Amino acid sequence: MMNARRLHILAVLLALAGCSHPQTYPLQSKQAASGDWTLPYGKGSFSFITPWALPARVRHARVIDTDGYLYTFYTLDSTSRDPVSIDKWDDILYGGSVNFNKINKPPQFIVFCWDSFIDRRTYETRVIFSPAMWQRMKTPADHLFGGEPLWYNNILFGLAPGGKVRIWFPDAGDYPAIPVTPRKNPYPVGNELTICKEGANSDFLREYRYSSDTEAFIKGKTYPYGEW
């Protein structure tokens, strides 16, 4: 068993090892090892969105779940542009469809590499999740959807200029997305990349030409072009 700080250090080291999906040796915090985090609906998922006119793409991700297993994702679902998040994140948020970004248990830790087209740079973001978040993934909502239980089975990451990341559980209908508070706030790494070195800050990214929509949106505005 280990505390959160040691888990963070070991999680980063294991993620850096670049092991295949999933590995058979566990890396668990004390809280993860002491509970049953089986998801009632099968697999959980994660997805990424950006403000409508400020696109980005996620290229690579690694997750350690509550069983302590490492998942390495070289193929990810597309990063979606949210059509209603213009100069701030909307209250009602959904990710795109998920085919690849799936895990068997709630995540203890995630690190992902993403290219911000508006910043023309690569970021590496690391997040440690709390037991409260794992429990939320196991607990149905207090309202139904289509007469059936609604589960918070998708973790939604919002990617904004400056490497800023926010996290939610999407809800259903007109219910607002539920903010996720990680054990530590997500922090981007821009200058000292580890797993994200390969393909980072490519010529394509540095020379990326904004779309006409993006050009029109940022014209006359001050960076980061909204409240994120």
CORKAJO-V648261 format. One record per run of one state. SS is the DSSP state (H for helix, E for strand, L for the rest). FROM is the first residue (numbers start at 1). TO is the last residue. If there is no record, write none. Layout:
ss=SS from=FROM to=TO
ss=SS from=FROM to=TO
This chain:
ss=L from=1 to=3
ss=H from=4 to=16
ss=L from=17 to=29
ss=H from=30 to=33
ss=L from=34 to=37
ss=E from=38 to=38
ss=L from=39 to=43
ss=E from=44 to=51
ss=L from=52 to=55
ss=E from=56 to=65
ss=L from=66 to=69
ss=E from=70 to=73
ss=L from=74 to=79
ss=E from=80 to=82
ss=L from=83 to=87
ss=E from=88 to=88
ss=L from=89 to=101
ss=E from=102 to=103
ss=L from=104 to=104
ss=E from=105 to=105
ss=L from=106 to=106
ss=E from=107 to=116
ss=L from=117 to=120
ss=E from=121 to=128
ss=L from=129 to=130
ss=H from=131 to=138
ss=L from=139 to=139
ss=E from=140 to=145
ss=L from=146 to=147
ss=E from=148 to=151
ss=L from=152 to=153
ss=E from=154 to=160
ss=H from=161 to=163
ss=E from=164 to=169
ss=L from=170 to=177
ss=E from=178 to=179
ss=L from=180 to=186
ss=E from=187 to=189
ss=L from=190 to=202
ss=H from=203 to=206
ss=L from=207 to=211
ss=H from=212 to=218
ss=L from=219 to=226
ss=E from=227 to=227
ss=L from=228 to=228
